Amino acid sequence: MPLTKEKKATTFAQFSGKETNTGSIEGQIALLTERISQIAGHLQTNKKDFSTHRGLMQLVGKRKRLLNYLQKQNLTGYRQLIEKLGLRK
C-alpha cells in the first residue's frame, strides 16, 4: 500500500520543518524508513516475493547512502535523526 499525500506531508513537516521542503535529506530518509517498514511487513507474510525483496534491498541501500551523506555534512543532525527514527541500537 503506497503512502498517501497526507502521510508524506506530515512526515516532511515532522522531520524537515515544512511540508513543502521535500528535498531535505532528513525528510527523504524518514520517508524511505516508512516505506522500508511497510515492505518488510509485506515480506513477513509473502516470503517468496523475491522481486519485492530486491526492491527492499535497493531502498535500504539508498537510505544508507543518504545517511552517509548526512553524517558527513551534519553530524548532530544525523545523530538526532537516527535517534528519532530508532535506526541504530
C-alpha positions as CSV (number, residue, x, y, z in Angstrom):
1,M,0.0,0.0,0.0
2,P,1.6,3.3,-1.1
3,L,2.0,6.2,1.2
4,T,-0.8,8.9,0.9
5,K,-0.1,12.5,0.3
6,E,-1.2,13.4,3.8
7,K,1.2,10.9,5.3
8,K,4.0,12.2,3.2
9,A,3.2,15.8,4.1
10,T,3.2,15.0,7.9
11,T,6.4,13.1,7.6
12,F,8.2,16.0,5.9
13,A,6.6,18.5,8.3
14,Q,7.9,16.5,11.3
15,F,11.4,15.8,10.0
16,S,12.3,18.7,7.7
17,G,10.4,21.6,9.2
18,K,7.9,22.4,6.5
19,E,5.6,20.2,4.4
20,T,6.8,21.7,1.2
21,N,10.5,21.0,1.9
22,T,10.5,17.7,0.1
23,G,14.2,17.9,-0.8
24,S,15.6,17.8,2.7
25,I,17.7,14.8,3.5
26,E,16.1,14.2,6.8
27,G,12.6,14.1,5.3
28,Q,13.8,11.7,2.5
29,I,15.4,9.4,5.0
30,A,12.2,9.3,7.1
31,L,10.1,8.6,4.1
32,L,12.3,5.8,3.0
33,T,12.2,4.4,6.5
34,E,8.4,4.3,6.4
35,R,8.4,2.6,3.0
36,I,11.0,0.0,4.2
37,S,8.9,-0.9,7.2
38,Q,5.8,-1.3,5.1
39,I,7.7,-3.6,2.6
40,A,9.3,-5.6,5.5
41,G,5.8,-6.2,6.8
42,H,4.7,-7.4,3.4
43,L,7.6,-9.8,3.2
44,Q,6.8,-11.3,6.6
45,T,3.6,-12.7,5.0
46,N,4.9,-13.3,1.5
47,K,8.2,-14.9,2.0
48,K,8.7,-15.9,-1.7
49,D,8.2,-12.5,-3.2
50,F,11.7,-12.1,-4.4
51,S,11.2,-9.1,-6.7
52,T,9.9,-7.1,-3.7
53,H,12.9,-8.3,-1.7
54,R,15.2,-6.9,-4.4
55,G,13.3,-3.5,-4.2
56,L,13.6,-3.5,-0.4
57,M,17.4,-4.0,-0.7
58,Q,17.6,-1.1,-3.2
59,L,15.7,1.2,-0.8
60,V,17.9,0.1,2.1
61,G,21.0,1.0,0.0
62,K,19.6,4.3,-0.9
63,R,18.8,5.2,2.7
64,K,22.3,4.1,3.7
65,R,23.8,6.4,1.1
66,L,21.7,9.3,2.3
67,L,22.6,8.6,5.9
68,N,26.3,8.6,5.0
69,Y,25.9,12.0,3.2
70,L,24.1,13.4,6.2
71,Q,26.7,12.1,8.6
72,K,29.4,13.9,6.6
73,Q,27.5,17.1,6.3
74,N,25.7,17.5,9.6
75,L,26.8,15.1,12.4
76,T,24.5,16.5,15.0
77,G,21.5,16.3,12.7
78,Y,22.5,12.7,11.8
79,R,22.6,11.7,15.4
80,Q,19.2,13.4,16.2
81,L,17.6,11.7,13.1
82,I,18.7,8.2,13.9
83,E,17.6,8.7,17.5
84,K,14.1,9.8,16.3
85,L,13.7,7.0,13.8
86,G,15.3,4.4,16.1
87,L,17.6,3.1,13.4
88,R,20.7,2.3,15.4
89,K,20.8,0.4,18.7
